[in-house]
Amino acid sequence: MKLSDFDFDLPEALIATRPARPRSSARMLVARGAGIADARAIDLPDHLAPGDRLVLNDTRVIPARLTGRRGRTGGAGARIEATLLEPRAEGTWSALIKPLRKVRDGERIDFSADLSAVVEGRADGAARLRFNLDGPDFDAALEQAGAMPLPPYIAARRPADDRDRQDYQTIWARRAGAVAAPTASLHFDDALMAALARRGIATTHVTLHVGAGTFLPVKVDDIADHRMHAEWGEVGAPAAAEIMATKRAGGRVVPVGTTALRLLESAATAPGEIAEWRGETDIFITPGFRFRIADALMTNFHLPKSTLMMLVSAFLGVAEIRAVYAHAIRERYRFFSYGDASLLLPPEGRGT
């Protein structure tokens, strides 16, 4: 298939720059096969059944956007912006630096009185930074010096602020390491969790540390030529056992977000079967993919020509997703990370 098959015109006014308040008041489009209905996130339990299981990504977004100065004896140097991408095995961090051309290998960048880093190398448009702190000391200093790494389509419209430290984090965020939020999960609050529990809908936590590569554009016309970025994830033994128990009891497994779905399908061992798994996944889901674990999907509305548009097209069907997005635009749903949700329910008998 061609990249143009996943394009659509989106009015800029529909790009959300702040989330709904309260979280569960966000709108939710429910696509049941070819049928479409309008609802709210708080209505999610009404569209699921007792015995179904939601799978939630418990990654925690780090305040990965830093502003600093090139280290200079006797005074401050040029202003530098850094966005941390991922930790490396040798103890450094891969980071986007702006402007990269102004820094040299071996140079120090001061981000605060406590936090600084030395540039140890550059490759593929990113720098390799070694910080002066590690472990809990690094985490504490980063929390003070950093800002939340809002997606480019929000950051271009406004800077991150203190509200984003709460808004751009799920209520169950636990394992630090993501530089982007699993945004479908941002619709959940205490009221929705209580309603799910009353309905008899279980939850399971897995971890996928979302990387900045999730925002990289697809640059090839033939999507078969695209190579996905890798992200680290884990499905623990208890999580795999809970998912298998739901499958065997006839319940549906419903990942919340494309990150949880990609992880489950990476850990699948056979149709309807999953096992403990950890490592890096670069799974690329396009139309024709046979889903082995996910029975339904809750997700936000995605960018045109993105790998996530390809994923939801694979899940519900290309024509069906086109109809879903046409309805969402016509009804003025809010798009992208801080936008509204969709619940995709494929026809009975499809997939697992």
C-alpha positions as CSV (number, residue, x, y, z in Angstrom):
1,M,0.0,0.0,0.0
2,K,1.0,3.6,-0.6
3,L,1.5,6.3,2.0
4,S,-1.2,8.4,0.3
5,D,-3.7,5.7,1.2
6,F,-3.5,6.9,4.8
7,D,-3.8,10.6,4.2
8,F,-6.7,12.9,5.0
9,D,-7.4,16.6,5.4
10,L,-7.7,17.7,9.0
11,P,-8.8,21.3,10.0
12,E,-6.1,22.8,12.2
13,A,-8.8,23.9,14.6
14,L,-9.4,20.3,15.6
15,I,-5.9,19.8,17.0
16,A,-6.3,19.8,20.8
17,T,-3.8,21.7,22.8
18,R,-5.3,21.0,26.2
19,P,-7.2,17.9,27.5
20,A,-10.8,17.6,28.5
21,R,-11.6,18.3,32.1
22,P,-12.5,16.1,33.9
23,R,-10.5,13.5,31.9
24,S,-13.4,11.1,31.4
25,S,-15.7,13.8,30.0
26,A,-13.8,13.6,26.7
27,R,-15.8,12.5,23.7
28,M,-15.5,8.9,22.5
29,L,-16.5,7.6,19.1
30,V,-17.6,4.0,19.2
31,A,-17.1,2.0,16.0
32,R,-18.7,-1.4,16.1
33,G,-17.8,-2.9,12.7
34,A,-19.2,-0.5,10.2
35,G,-21.5,1.2,12.7
36,I,-20.6,4.5,14.4
37,A,-22.0,6.0,17.6
38,D,-21.1,9.1,19.7
39,A,-20.4,8.7,23.4
40,R,-18.1,9.9,26.2
41,A,-15.1,8.2,27.8
42,I,-17.1,7.8,31.0
43,D,-19.5,5.6,29.0
44,L,-16.7,3.0,28.3
45,P,-18.1,0.4,30.7
46,D,-21.4,0.4,28.8
47,H,-19.7,-0.7,25.6
48,L,-17.7,-3.5,27.3
49,A,-19.0,-6.7,29.1
50,P,-18.3,-8.2,32.5
51,G,-15.2,-10.4,32.2
52,D,-13.5,-8.2,29.6
53,R,-10.0,-7.0,30.4
54,L,-8.4,-3.6,29.7
55,V,-4.6,-3.7,29.2
56,L,-3.0,-0.5,30.5
57,N,0.5,0.9,29.8
58,D,2.1,1.9,33.1
59,T,5.1,3.8,31.6
60,R,5.9,7.1,33.2
61,V,6.8,10.2,31.1
62,I,10.0,11.8,32.2
63,P,10.4,15.6,31.9
64,A,12.7,15.1,29.0
65,R,12.9,18.6,27.5
66,L,15.8,20.6,28.9
67,T,17.1,24.1,28.3
68,G,20.7,24.8,29.1
69,R,23.9,26.8,28.2
70,R,27.1,25.7,26.7
71,G,29.7,25.6,29.5
72,R,31.9,28.6,29.5
73,T,34.6,29.8,32.0
74,G,33.7,33.2,33.4
75,G,30.2,33.4,31.9
76,A,27.2,31.7,30.3
77,G,27.5,30.3,26.8
78,A,25.0,30.0,24.0
79,R,21.5,28.7,24.7
80,I,21.0,25.0,24.0
81,E,17.8,22.9,23.9
82,A,17.9,19.2,24.4
83,T,15.2,16.5,24.3
84,L,16.2,13.2,25.8
85,L,15.3,10.2,23.6
86,E,16.5,7.1,25.4
87,P,19.2,5.8,27.8
88,R,22.0,3.9,26.3
89,A,23.7,0.7,27.6
90,E,27.0,2.5,28.4
91,G,25.3,5.0,30.7
92,T,24.8,7.9,28.3
93,W,21.6,9.4,26.9
94,S,20.7,9.8,23.2
95,A,19.3,13.4,22.8
96,L,18.1,15.8,20.1
97,I,20.1,19.0,20.5
98,K,19.2,22.4,19.0
99,P,21.3,23.8,17.5
100,L,23.4,20.6,17.1
101,R,26.0,22.4,14.9
102,K,27.0,24.7,17.8
103,V,28.1,22.0,20.2
104,R,31.4,20.1,20.0
105,D,32.4,16.7,21.3
106,G,33.8,17.0,24.8
107,E,31.8,20.2,25.5
108,R,29.8,20.6,28.7
109,I,26.1,21.8,28.7
110,D,24.8,23.2,32.0
111,F,21.0,22.7,32.5
112,S,20.8,23.8,36.1
113,A,23.0,24.4,39.1
114,D,22.9,20.6,39.8
115,L,22.6,19.1,36.3
116,S,25.0,19.2,33.5
117,A,26.2,16.8,30.7
118,V,29.2,16.3,28.4
119,V,28.7,15.7,24.7
120,E,30.4,12.4,24.0
121,G,29.5,12.1,20.3
122,R,27.0,12.7,17.6
123,A,25.4,10.4,15.0
124,D,22.2,10.4,12.9
125,G,21.2,13.9,14.0
126,A,21.4,13.1,17.7
127,A,24.0,13.7,20.4
128,R,25.2,11.3,23.1
129,L,25.2,13.0,26.5
130,R,26.9,11.8,29.7
131,F,25.3,13.5,32.7
132,N,27.1,14.4,35.9
133,L,24.5,12.4,38.0
134,D,22.8,9.0,37.8
135,G,20.2,7.0,39.6
136,P,17.9,8.8,42.0
137,D,20.1,11.9,42.0
138,F,19.7,12.2,38.2
139,D,15.9,11.6,38.5
140,A,15.5,14.3,41.1
141,A,17.6,16.9,39.2
142,L,15.8,16.1,35.9
143,E,12.4,16.6,37.7
144,Q,13.5,20.1,38.7
145,A,15.2,21.1,35.5
146,G,13.1,19.4,32.8
147,A,9.8,20.1,31.1
148,M,7.3,17.7,29.7
149,P,8.1,16.7,26.1
150,L,4.9,17.8,24.4
151,P,4.4,16.5,20.9
152,P,5.6,18.8,18.1
153,Y,2.0,19.7,17.0
154,I,1.3,21.1,20.5
155,A,4.8,22.5,21.3
156,A,4.5,24.5,18.1
157,R,1.4,26.2,19.5
158,R,2.4,26.8,23.1
159,P,5.2,25.9,25.6
160,A,4.8,23.2,28.2
161,D,3.8,24.4,31.6
162,D,3.1,23.1,35.1
163,R,-0.4,21.9,34.1
164,D,1.3,19.5,31.6
165,R,3.1,17.7,34.4
166,Q,-0.2,16.3,35.5
167,D,-2.1,16.4,32.2
168,Y,0.5,14.5,30.2
169,Q,0.8,11.6,32.6
170,T,-1.6,8.7,33.3
171,I,-3.1,8.3,36.7
172,W,-1.3,4.9,37.0
173,A,2.1,6.0,35.6
174,R,4.7,4.0,37.5
175,R,7.9,3.0,35.5
176,A,9.8,6.0,34.3
177,G,11.3,5.9,30.8
178,A,8.8,7.3,28.2
179,V,9.4,10.6,26.3
180,A,5.8,10.5,25.1
181,A,2.6,9.6,26.8
182,P,0.3,6.6,26.0
183,T,-2.3,9.1,25.3
184,A,-5.5,7.0,25.1
185,S,-4.9,6.4,28.8
186,L,-5.1,10.1,29.6
187,H,-9.0,9.8,29.5
188,F,-9.0,7.7,32.6
189,D,-9.7,9.2,36.1
190,D,-11.0,7.8,39.4
191,A,-14.6,8.1,38.3
192,L,-14.1,6.0,35.2
193,M,-12.0,3.4,37.1
194,A,-14.7,3.0,39.7
195,A,-17.3,2.6,36.9
196,L,-15.2,-0.1,35.3
197,A,-14.8,-2.0,38.5
198,R,-18.6,-1.9,39.2
199,R,-19.2,-3.3,35.7
200,G,-16.8,-6.2,36.4
201,I,-14.2,-5.2,33.9
202,A,-10.6,-6.2,35.0
203,T,-7.4,-4.3,34.3
204,T,-3.8,-5.5,33.7
205,H,-0.7,-3.4,33.5
206,V,2.2,-3.8,31.0
207,T,5.0,-1.4,30.2
208,L,6.1,0.1,26.9
209,H,8.4,3.1,27.1
210,V,7.2,5.3,24.3
211,G,10.0,6.9,22.4
212,A,10.2,10.1,20.4
213,G,10.3,8.0,17.2
214,T,6.5,7.7,17.6
215,F,6.3,11.2,16.0
216,L,8.8,10.6,13.2
217,P,7.2,11.0,9.7
218,V,7.0,8.1,7.3
219,K,9.3,9.2,4.4
220,V,8.7,6.4,1.9
221,D,5.9,6.1,-0.6
222,D,5.7,2.3,-0.4
223,I,4.9,1.6,3.3
224,A,6.6,-1.8,3.0
225,D,9.9,0.1,2.8
226,H,9.4,1.8,6.2
227,R,11.4,0.7,9.2
228,M,9.9,1.2,12.7
229,H,11.9,2.6,15.6
230,A,12.4,0.2,18.5
231,E,10.9,0.7,22.0
232,W,11.5,-1.3,25.2
233,G,8.6,-3.1,26.7
234,E,7.7,-5.8,29.2
235,V,4.8,-8.2,29.7
236,G,5.3,-9.7,33.1
237,A,4.4,-13.3,34.0
238,P,1.4,-12.2,36.1
239,A,0.1,-10.0,33.3
240,A,0.4,-12.8,30.7
241,A,-1.4,-15.1,33.1
242,E,-4.3,-12.6,33.6
243,I,-4.6,-12.1,29.9
244,M,-4.7,-15.9,29.2
245,A,-7.3,-16.4,31.9
246,T,-9.5,-13.8,30.3
247,K,-9.1,-15.5,26.9
248,R,-9.9,-18.9,28.3
249,A,-13.0,-17.6,30.0
250,G,-14.3,-16.0,26.8
251,G,-13.7,-12.4,27.7
252,R,-12.2,-9.8,25.4
253,V,-8.7,-8.3,25.8
254,V,-8.8,-4.6,25.1
255,P,-5.5,-2.7,25.0
256,V,-5.8,1.0,25.8
257,G,-3.7,2.7,23.3
258,T,-1.6,1.5,20.3
259,T,1.4,1.2,22.6
260,A,-0.2,-1.5,24.7
261,L,-1.5,-3.2,21.5
262,R,1.9,-3.3,19.8
263,L,3.4,-4.8,23.0
264,L,0.7,-7.5,23.3
265,E,1.1,-8.5,19.7
266,S,4.9,-8.6,20.1
267,A,4.5,-11.0,23.1
268,A,1.9,-13.2,21.4
269,T,3.1,-16.8,20.8
270,A,0.1,-18.1,18.8
271,P,-3.5,-17.0,18.1
272,G,-5.0,-16.3,21.6
273,E,-1.8,-17.2,23.3
274,I,0.7,-14.9,25.1
275,A,3.7,-15.4,27.4
276,E,6.0,-13.4,29.6
277,W,8.1,-11.1,27.4
278,R,10.6,-8.3,27.6
279,G,12.9,-6.6,25.2
280,E,12.8,-4.1,22.3
281,T,10.0,-4.3,19.7
282,D,9.9,-2.6,16.3
283,I,6.7,-4.4,15.2
284,F,5.1,-2.5,12.3
285,I,1.3,-3.2,11.9
286,T,-0.2,-2.6,8.6
287,P,-3.4,-3.8,6.8
288,G,-3.2,-7.5,6.4
289,F,-1.7,-8.1,9.8
290,R,-3.4,-10.9,11.8
291,F,-4.0,-9.9,15.4
292,R,-3.5,-12.7,17.9
293,I,-4.4,-11.1,21.2
294,A,-6.3,-7.8,20.9
295,D,-10.0,-8.1,20.5
296,A,-10.9,-4.4,20.7
297,L,-8.9,-1.2,20.9
298,M,-9.3,2.2,22.7
299,T,-7.2,4.8,21.0
300,N,-7.1,8.5,20.1
301,F,-7.3,10.0,16.7
302,H,-4.0,9.9,14.8
303,L,-1.9,12.0,12.4
304,P,-2.4,11.6,8.6
305,K,0.1,9.3,6.9
306,S,1.4,8.0,10.3
307,T,2.2,4.4,11.3
308,L,-0.6,4.7,13.8
309,M,-3.1,5.4,11.0
310,M,-1.8,2.2,9.4
311,L,-2.3,0.3,12.6
312,V,-5.9,1.3,13.2
313,S,-6.7,0.7,9.5
314,A,-5.3,-2.8,10.0
315,F,-7.4,-3.3,13.1
316,L,-10.8,-2.1,12.0
317,G,-10.4,-2.1,8.2
318,V,-9.2,0.6,5.7
319,A,-12.7,1.6,4.5
320,E,-14.1,1.5,8.1
321,I,-11.4,3.8,9.4
322,R,-11.9,6.2,6.6
323,A,-15.6,6.4,7.6
324,V,-14.6,6.8,11.3
325,Y,-12.3,9.7,10.6
326,A,-14.8,11.4,8.2
327,H,-17.4,11.2,11.0
328,A,-14.9,12.5,13.6
329,I,-14.0,15.5,11.4
330,R,-17.6,16.2,10.5
331,E,-18.7,16.1,14.2
332,R,-15.6,18.1,15.2
333,Y,-13.9,15.6,17.5
334,R,-10.6,16.8,19.0
335,F,-7.5,15.1,17.5
336,F,-4.1,13.8,18.6
337,S,-2.5,13.5,22.1
338,Y,-4.8,15.8,24.1
339,G,-7.8,15.0,21.9
340,D,-10.8,12.7,22.1
341,A,-11.0,8.9,22.0
342,S,-12.3,6.1,19.8
343,L,-13.3,2.6,20.8
344,L,-12.8,0.2,17.9
345,L,-14.8,-3.0,18.1
346,P,-14.2,-5.3,15.0
347,P,-17.0,-7.6,13.8
348,E,-17.5,-10.8,15.8
349,G,-15.4,-13.7,14.7
350,R,-12.6,-11.5,13.4
351,G,-9.0,-12.1,14.6
352,T,-8.4,-14.0,17.8
